[in-house]
Amino acid sequence: MWNEPYLETCCRSALHRLMLAGPAGRPGGLKDGPCLERLAEDGFACVRADGRYEPTAEGVARHGSEIRKMVAG
């Protein structure tokens, strides 16, 4: 049975950009801001004290299981 939250295409893209941002994190207020908020609600990202988003362990795992395999082709 599928027990992971569904990620819309835009949110998968936002998660990938979040991973690409690395330690710098991703600022809020960009076009993908609503997706970053959704990722945070689902536990795949968190907001740091400086207002930037970074992936959680769950986000890193989800990126590896769903997005990274698509990018690798």
NUVODREN-46455 format. One record per atom (N, C-alpha, C): residue number from 1; chain; x, y, z; atom name. Coordinates in pm, 1 decimal, always signed. Example, Ala and Ser with C-alpha at 12.3 -4.5 7.8 and 13.67 -1.06 7.14 Angstrom:
REM residues 2
@marba->1	base->A	c1->+1319.0	c2->-569.0	c3->+780.0	titi->N
@marba->1	base->A	c1->+1230.0	c2->-450.0	c3->+780.0	titi->CA
@marba->1	base->A	c1->+1320.0	c2->-330.0	c3->+780.0	titi->C
@marba->2	base->A	c1->+1285.0	c2->-225.0	c3->+708.0	titi->N
@marba->2	base->A	c1->+1367.0	c2->-106.0	c3->+714.0	titi->CA
@marba->2	base->A	c1->+1290.0	c2->+3.0	c3->+787.0	titi->C
***
This chain:
REM residues 73
@marba->1	base->A	c1->+83.9	c2->-117.9	c3->+0.0	titi->N
@marba->1	base->A	c1->+0.0	c2->+0.0	c3->+0.0	titi->CA
@marba->1	base->A	c1->+88.6	c2->+124.4	c3->+0.0	titi->C
@marba->2	base->A	c1->+44.6	c2->+224.5	c3->-72.7	titi->N
@marba->2	base->A	c1->+117.1	c2->+350.9	c3->-82.6	titi->CA
@marba->2	base->A	c1->+91.8	c2->+430.4	c3->+43.8	titi->C
@marba->3	base->A	c1->+198.2	c2->+465.3	c3->+116.3	titi->N
@marba->3	base->A	c1->+176.6	c2->+537.1	c3->+241.8	titi->CA
@marba->3	base->A	c1->+254.9	c2->+667.8	c3->+248.4	titi->C
@marba->4	base->A	c1->+309.1	c2->+713.2	c3->+136.1	titi->N
@marba->4	base->A	c1->+380.3	c2->+840.3	c3->+133.5	titi->CA
@marba->4	base->A	c1->+290.0	c2->+947.5	c3->+74.8	titi->C
@marba->5	base->A	c1->+302.9	c2->+1072.3	c3->+120.5	titi->N
@marba->5	base->A	c1->+221.8	c2->+1179.2	c3->+61.1	titi->CA
@marba->5	base->A	c1->+258.5	c2->+1198.2	c3->-85.6	titi->C
@marba->6	base->A	c1->+158.2	c2->+1224.3	c3->-167.4	titi->N
@marba->6	base->A	c1->+180.5	c2->+1248.7	c3->-309.8	titi->CA
@marba->6	base->A	c1->+244.3	c2->+1385.5	c3->-326.7	titi->C
@marba->7	base->A	c1->+346.3	c2->+1392.3	c3->-410.0	titi->N
@marba->7	base->A	c1->+409.2	c2->+1520.4	c3->-441.7	titi->CA
@marba->7	base->A	c1->+372.9	c2->+1560.3	c3->-583.6	titi->C
@marba->8	base->A	c1->+311.5	c2->+1676.3	c3->-597.0	titi->N
@marba->8	base->A	c1->+282.8	c2->+1731.0	c3->-728.6	titi->CA
@marba->8	base->A	c1->+415.0	c2->+1754.2	c3->-801.9	titi->C
@marba->9	base->A	c1->+409.2	c2->+1764.1	c3->-932.9	titi->N
@marba->9	base->A	c1->+528.9	c2->+1786.5	c3->-1014.0	titi->CA
@marba->9	base->A	c1->+603.1	c2->+1911.4	c3->-969.3	titi->C
@marba->10	base->A	c1->+529.9	c2->+2016.7	c3->-939.2	titi->N
@marba->10	base->A	c1->+594.7	c2->+2141.1	c3->-896.8	titi->CA
@marba->10	base->A	c1->+668.0	c2->+2122.8	c3->-764.4	titi->C
@marba->11	base->A	c1->+611.6	c2->+2042.7	c3->-674.7	titi->N
@marba->11	base->A	c1->+675.4	c2->+2019.6	c3->-545.0	titi->CA
@marba->11	base->A	c1->+796.5	c2->+1927.9	c3->-558.2	titi->C
@marba->12	base->A	c1->+790.2	c2->+1831.4	c3->-649.6	titi->N
@marba->12	base->A	c1->+908.4	c2->+1748.8	c3->-674.7	titi->CA
@marba->12	base->A	c1->+1020.8	c2->+1835.3	c3->-728.3	titi->C
@marba->13	base->A	c1->+988.3	c2->+1928.5	c3->-816.2	titi->N
@marba->13	base->A	c1->+1089.4	c2->+2020.3	c3->-869.9	titi->CA
@marba->13	base->A	c1->+1146.3	c2->+2108.6	c3->-759.8	titi->C
@marba->14	base->A	c1->+1060.1	c2->+2155.4	c3->-671.7	titi->N
@marba->14	base->A	c1->+1106.5	c2->+2239.8	c3->-560.6	titi->CA
@marba->14	base->A	c1->+1197.8	c2->+2160.4	c3->-467.2	titi->C
@marba->15	base->A	c1->+1165.4	c2->+2034.3	c3->-443.7	titi->N
@marba->15	base->A	c1->+1250.5	c2->+1950.4	c3->-359.7	titi->CA
@marba->15	base->A	c1->+1386.2	c2->+1930.4	c3->-426.3	titi->C
@marba->16	base->A	c1->+1387.1	c2->+1912.9	c3->-557.2	titi->N
@marba->16	base->A	c1->+1514.3	c2->+1896.7	c3->-628.7	titi->CA
@marba->16	base->A	c1->+1596.7	c2->+2025.7	c3->-620.4	titi->C
@marba->17	base->A	c1->+1533.1	c2->+2140.8	c3->-639.2	titi->N
@marba->17	base->A	c1->+1605.7	c2->+2267.7	c3->-626.1	titi->CA
@marba->17	base->A	c1->+1657.0	c2->+2287.4	c3->-484.1	titi->C
@marba->18	base->A	c1->+1579.8	c2->+2242.3	c3->-387.3	titi->N
@marba->18	base->A	c1->+1622.2	c2->+2250.7	c3->-247.8	titi->CA
@marba->18	base->A	c1->+1748.8	c2->+2167.3	c3->-226.3	titi->C
@marba->19	base->A	c1->+1753.1	c2->+2050.9	c3->-284.5	titi->N
@marba->19	base->A	c1->+1872.1	c2->+1966.6	c3->-273.0	titi->CA
@marba->19	base->A	c1->+1991.0	c2->+2030.8	c3->-344.4	titi->C
@marba->20	base->A	c1->+1965.4	c2->+2091.1	c3->-458.9	titi->N
@marba->20	base->A	c1->+2074.1	c2->+2155.5	c3->-533.9	titi->CA
@marba->20	base->A	c1->+2128.9	c2->+2278.0	c3->-460.5	titi->C
@marba->21	base->A	c1->+2047.6	c2->+2341.2	c3->-377.4	titi->N
@marba->21	base->A	c1->+2092.0	c2->+2460.1	c3->-304.6	titi->CA
@marba->21	base->A	c1->+2199.5	c2->+2426.5	c3->-201.7	titi->C
@marba->22	base->A	c1->+2203.3	c2->+2302.9	c3->-156.9	titi->N
@marba->22	base->A	c1->+2304.8	c2->+2261.1	c3->-60.9	titi->CA
@marba->22	base->A	c1->+2293.7	c2->+2333.9	c3->+71.5	titi->C
@marba->23	base->A	c1->+2407.7	c2->+2355.8	c3->+137.9	titi->N
@marba->23	base->A	c1->+2406.8	c2->+2416.3	c3->+271.1	titi->CA
@marba->23	base->A	c1->+2352.8	c2->+2559.8	c3->+273.9	titi->C
@marba->24	base->A	c1->+2354.1	c2->+2627.8	c3->+161.2	titi->N
@marba->24	base->A	c1->+2303.8	c2->+2765.3	c3->+158.3	titi->CA
@marba->24	base->A	c1->+2153.7	c2->+2770.1	c3->+182.5	titi->C
@marba->25	base->A	c1->+2085.5	c2->+2661.0	c3->+153.2	titi->N
@marba->25	base->A	c1->+1941.0	c2->+2658.0	c3->+169.4	titi->CA
@marba->25	base->A	c1->+1872.1	c2->+2737.4	c3->+59.7	titi->C
@marba->26	base->A	c1->+1741.5	c2->+2737.7	c3->+65.0	titi->N
@marba->26	base->A	c1->+1662.6	c2->+2807.3	c3->-35.1	titi->CA
@marba->26	base->A	c1->+1578.8	c2->+2913.9	c3->+34.2	titi->C
@marba->27	base->A	c1->+1584.7	c2->+3037.9	c3->-15.0	titi->N
@marba->27	base->A	c1->+1506.5	c2->+3143.2	c3->+50.3	titi->CA
@marba->27	base->A	c1->+1357.0	c2->+3127.5	c3->+23.5	titi->C
@marba->28	base->A	c1->+1278.3	c2->+3172.8	c3->+116.3	titi->N
@marba->28	base->A	c1->+1134.6	c2->+3177.3	c3->+94.0	titi->CA
@marba->28	base->A	c1->+1101.2	c2->+3295.6	c3->+4.4	titi->C
@marba->29	base->A	c1->+980.0	c2->+3302.9	c3->-40.7	titi->N
@marba->29	base->A	c1->+936.4	c2->+3417.0	c3->-119.6	titi->CA
@marba->29	base->A	c1->+964.9	c2->+3405.5	c3->-268.2	titi->C
@marba->30	base->A	c1->+1019.8	c2->+3293.4	c3->-311.6	titi->N
@marba->30	base->A	c1->+1042.1	c2->+3272.6	c3->-454.4	titi->CA
@marba->30	base->A	c1->+917.1	c2->+3210.8	c3->-515.5	titi->C
@marba->31	base->A	c1->+920.6	c2->+3188.8	c3->-646.3	titi->N
@marba->31	base->A	c1->+803.7	c2->+3130.1	c3->-712.2	titi->CA
@marba->31	base->A	c1->+764.9	c2->+2994.7	c3->-654.2	titi->C
@marba->32	base->A	c1->+865.0	c2->+2921.5	c3->-605.2	titi->N
@marba->32	base->A	c1->+833.6	c2->+2790.3	c3->-549.3	titi->CA
@marba->32	base->A	c1->+804.9	c2->+2795.4	c3->-399.1	titi->C
@marba->33	base->A	c1->+784.2	c2->+2915.0	c3->-346.5	titi->N
@marba->33	base->A	c1->+754.5	c2->+2931.7	c3->-204.2	titi->CA
@marba->33	base->A	c1->+637.9	c2->+2848.2	c3->-154.7	titi->C
@marba->34	base->A	c1->+524.7	c2->+2845.3	c3->-226.6	titi->N
@marba->34	base->A	c1->+413.8	c2->+2761.0	c3->-180.3	titi->CA
@marba->34	base->A	c1->+450.2	c2->+2612.9	c3->-174.5	titi->C
@marba->35	base->A	c1->+533.0	c2->+2568.1	c3->-267.8	titi->N
@marba->35	base->A	c1->+575.9	c2->+2428.1	c3->-266.0	titi->CA
@marba->35	base->A	c1->+671.5	c2->+2402.0	c3->-150.4	titi->C
@marba->36	base->A	c1->+758.7	c2->+2496.9	c3->-121.8	titi->N
@marba->36	base->A	c1->+849.4	c2->+2480.3	c3->-8.2	titi->CA
@marba->36	base->A	c1->+769.6	c2->+2474.2	c3->+121.6	titi->C
@marba->37	base->A	c1->+665.3	c2->+2555.8	c3->+132.2	titi->N
@marba->37	base->A	c1->+578.8	c2->+2551.2	c3->+250.1	titi->CA
@marba->37	base->A	c1->+510.7	c2->+2415.4	c3->+261.4	titi->C
@marba->38	base->A	c1->+463.0	c2->+2363.9	c3->+147.8	titi->N
@marba->38	base->A	c1->+397.8	c2->+2232.8	c3->+146.2	titi->CA
@marba->38	base->A	c1->+496.9	c2->+2122.9	c3->+184.7	titi->C
@marba->39	base->A	c1->+620.4	c2->+2133.4	c3->+133.3	titi->N
@marba->39	base->A	c1->+723.1	c2->+2035.7	c3->+169.9	titi->CA
@marba->39	base->A	c1->+750.8	c2->+2039.3	c3->+319.6	titi->C
@marba->40	base->A	c1->+751.2	c2->+2158.9	c3->+376.4	titi->N
@marba->40	base->A	c1->+772.8	c2->+2172.2	c3->+520.2	titi->CA
@marba->40	base->A	c1->+655.2	c2->+2111.3	c3->+598.4	titi->C
@marba->41	base->A	c1->+534.3	c2->+2133.3	c3->+551.5	titi->N
@marba->41	base->A	c1->+416.4	c2->+2075.4	c3->+617.2	titi->CA
@marba->41	base->A	c1->+420.5	c2->+1923.1	c3->+614.0	titi->C
@marba->42	base->A	c1->+473.1	c2->+1867.3	c3->+504.4	titi->N
@marba->42	base->A	c1->+479.8	c2->+1722.4	c3->+489.1	titi->CA
@marba->42	base->A	c1->+604.3	c2->+1661.7	c3->+554.0	titi->C
@marba->43	base->A	c1->+691.3	c2->+1745.7	c3->+609.6	titi->N
@marba->43	base->A	c1->+808.6	c2->+1694.9	c3->+679.4	titi->CA
@marba->43	base->A	c1->+930.4	c2->+1672.7	c3->+591.5	titi->C
@marba->44	base->A	c1->+926.8	c2->+1720.3	c3->+467.1	titi->N
@marba->44	base->A	c1->+1039.1	c2->+1701.0	c3->+375.9	titi->CA
@marba->44	base->A	c1->+1137.0	c2->+1817.8	c3->+378.0	titi->C
@marba->45	base->A	c1->+1098.7	c2->+1926.7	c3->+440.3	titi->N
@marba->45	base->A	c1->+1183.6	c2->+2045.4	c3->+451.4	titi->CA
@marba->45	base->A	c1->+1154.2	c2->+2112.0	c3->+584.6	titi->C
@marba->46	base->A	c1->+1244.0	c2->+2199.0	c3->+625.1	titi->N
@marba->46	base->A	c1->+1219.8	c2->+2278.7	c3->+745.0	titi->CA
@marba->46	base->A	c1->+1273.1	c2->+2419.6	c3->+720.0	titi->C
@marba->47	base->A	c1->+1220.1	c2->+2513.4	c3->+795.4	titi->N
@marba->47	base->A	c1->+1262.6	c2->+2652.7	c3->+784.0	titi->CA
@marba->47	base->A	c1->+1365.6	c2->+2678.5	c3->+892.9	titi->C
@marba->48	base->A	c1->+1481.7	c2->+2726.8	c3->+852.0	titi->N
@marba->48	base->A	c1->+1586.7	c2->+2759.0	c3->+949.1	titi->CA
@marba->48	base->A	c1->+1556.5	c2->+2893.7	c3->+1014.2	titi->C
@marba->49	base->A	c1->+1634.9	c2->+2928.0	c3->+1114.0	titi->N
@marba->49	base->A	c1->+1618.4	c2->+3055.2	c3->+1185.4	titi->CA
@marba->49	base->A	c1->+1637.7	c2->+3174.5	c3->+1092.7	titi->C
@marba->50	base->A	c1->+1718.1	c2->+3159.1	c3->+986.2	titi->N
@marba->50	base->A	c1->+1741.4	c2->+3268.8	c3->+892.3	titi->CA
@marba->50	base->A	c1->+1634.4	c2->+3278.5	c3->+783.9	titi->C
@marba->51	base->A	c1->+1529.4	c2->+3195.3	c3->+793.6	titi->N
@marba->51	base->A	c1->+1419.2	c2->+3200.3	c3->+698.6	titi->CA
@marba->51	base->A	c1->+1440.0	c2->+3117.0	c3->+573.5	titi->C
@marba->52	base->A	c1->+1553.6	c2->+3052.1	c3->+562.2	titi->N
@marba->52	base->A	c1->+1580.1	c2->+2966.4	c3->+445.5	titi->CA
@marba->52	base->A	c1->+1532.6	c2->+2824.6	c3->+473.4	titi->C
@marba->53	base->A	c1->+1496.9	c2->+2757.3	c3->+366.1	titi->N
@marba->53	base->A	c1->+1451.2	c2->+2619.1	c3->+376.0	titi->CA
@marba->53	base->A	c1->+1568.3	c2->+2524.7	c3->+353.4	titi->C
@marba->54	base->A	c1->+1565.1	c2->+2413.0	c3->+424.5	titi->N
@marba->54	base->A	c1->+1663.3	c2->+2307.1	c3->+401.7	titi->CA
@marba->54	base->A	c1->+1589.6	c2->+2173.8	c3->+409.3	titi->C
@marba->55	base->A	c1->+1642.1	c2->+2072.7	c3->+340.7	titi->N
@marba->55	base->A	c1->+1574.6	c2->+1943.0	c3->+344.5	titi->CA
@marba->55	base->A	c1->+1592.7	c2->+1874.3	c3->+479.4	titi->C
@marba->56	base->A	c1->+1494.2	c2->+1798.6	c3->+518.0	titi->N
@marba->56	base->A	c1->+1504.7	c2->+1713.6	c3->+636.3	titi->CA
@marba->56	base->A	c1->+1557.6	c2->+1578.1	c3->+591.3	titi->C
@marba->57	base->A	c1->+1583.9	c2->+1490.8	c3->+685.8	titi->N
@marba->57	base->A	c1->+1626.9	c2->+1354.9	c3->+650.6	titi->CA
@marba->57	base->A	c1->+1520.9	c2->+1286.5	c3->+564.4	titi->C
@marba->58	base->A	c1->+1394.3	c2->+1311.2	c3->+594.6	titi->N
@marba->58	base->A	c1->+1285.2	c2->+1254.2	c3->+514.8	titi->CA
@marba->58	base->A	c1->+1286.4	c2->+1310.5	c3->+373.1	titi->C
@marba->59	base->A	c1->+1319.3	c2->+1438.9	c3->+360.8	titi->N
@marba->59	base->A	c1->+1326.6	c2->+1500.3	c3->+228.4	titi->CA
@marba->59	base->A	c1->+1441.0	c2->+1445.2	c3->+146.2	titi->C
@marba->60	base->A	c1->+1554.8	c2->+1422.9	c3->+210.6	titi->N
@marba->60	base->A	c1->+1669.7	c2->+1364.5	c3->+141.8	titi->CA
@marba->60	base->A	c1->+1635.5	c2->+1223.2	c3->+94.5	titi->C
@marba->61	base->A	c1->+1569.4	c2->+1146.7	c3->+180.8	titi->N
@marba->61	base->A	c1->+1530.1	c2->+1010.7	c3->+144.1	titi->CA
@marba->61	base->A	c1->+1429.5	c2->+1011.1	c3->+29.6	titi->C
@marba->62	base->A	c1->+1332.3	c2->+1100.5	c3->+36.6	titi->N
@marba->62	base->A	c1->+1230.4	c2->+1106.2	c3->-69.7	titi->CA
@marba->62	base->A	c1->+1293.7	c2->+1148.5	c3->-201.1	titi->C
@marba->63	base->A	c1->+1386.9	c2->+1242.5	c3->-196.3	titi->N
@marba->63	base->A	c1->+1457.6	c2->+1284.7	c3->-316.7	titi->CA
@marba->63	base->A	c1->+1532.1	c2->+1165.2	c3->-376.7	titi->C
@marba->64	base->A	c1->+1597.2	c2->+1088.1	c3->-291.3	titi->N
@marba->64	base->A	c1->+1672.0	c2->+972.4	c3->-339.2	titi->CA
@marba->64	base->A	c1->+1584.1	c2->+864.0	c3->-398.4	titi->C
@marba->65	base->A	c1->+1467.0	c2->+843.3	c3->-340.7	titi->N
@marba->65	base->A	c1->+1381.0	c2->+735.2	c3->-387.1	titi->CA
@marba->65	base->A	c1->+1293.1	c2->+771.8	c3->-505.5	titi->C
@marba->66	base->A	c1->+1261.6	c2->+899.4	c3->-519.5	titi->N
@marba->66	base->A	c1->+1166.6	c2->+937.7	c3->-624.5	titi->CA
@marba->66	base->A	c1->+1227.7	c2->+1027.6	c3->-732.1	titi->C
@marba->67	base->A	c1->+1303.4	c2->+1124.8	c3->-693.5	titi->N
@marba->67	base->A	c1->+1349.1	c2->+1225.7	c3->-788.5	titi->CA
@marba->67	base->A	c1->+1483.8	c2->+1190.6	c3->-849.2	titi->C
@marba->68	base->A	c1->+1573.9	c2->+1147.0	c3->-765.8	titi->N
@marba->68	base->A	c1->+1708.3	c2->+1118.3	c3->-814.4	titi->CA
@marba->68	base->A	c1->+1707.6	c2->+1010.6	c3->-921.1	titi->C
@marba->69	base->A	c1->+1622.9	c2->+910.0	c3->-907.5	titi->N
@marba->69	base->A	c1->+1618.0	c2->+805.7	c3->-1008.4	titi->CA
@marba->69	base->A	c1->+1563.6	c2->+857.9	c3->-1140.6	titi->C
@marba->70	base->A	c1->+1474.9	c2->+959.7	c3->-1135.1	titi->N
@marba->70	base->A	c1->+1422.3	c2->+1019.5	c3->-1258.4	titi->CA
@marba->70	base->A	c1->+1529.9	c2->+1102.7	c3->-1326.3	titi->C
@marba->71	base->A	c1->+1611.0	c2->+1174.8	c3->-1249.0	titi->N
@marba->71	base->A	c1->+1717.1	c2->+1258.3	c3->-1304.0	titi->CA
@marba->71	base->A	c1->+1826.0	c2->+1171.0	c3->-1363.8	titi->C
@marba->72	base->A	c1->+1856.5	c2->+1060.1	c3->-1298.0	titi->N
@marba->72	base->A	c1->+1962.2	c2->+970.5	c3->-1345.2	titi->CA
@marba->72	base->A	c1->+1921.5	c2->+900.2	c3->-1473.0	titi->C
@marba->73	base->A	c1->+1790.9	c2->+889.8	c3->-1495.2	titi->N
@marba->73	base->A	c1->+1738.5	c2->+835.8	c3->-1618.3	titi->CA
@marba->73	base->A	c1->+1740.0	c2->+691.0	c3->-1625.3	titi->C
***
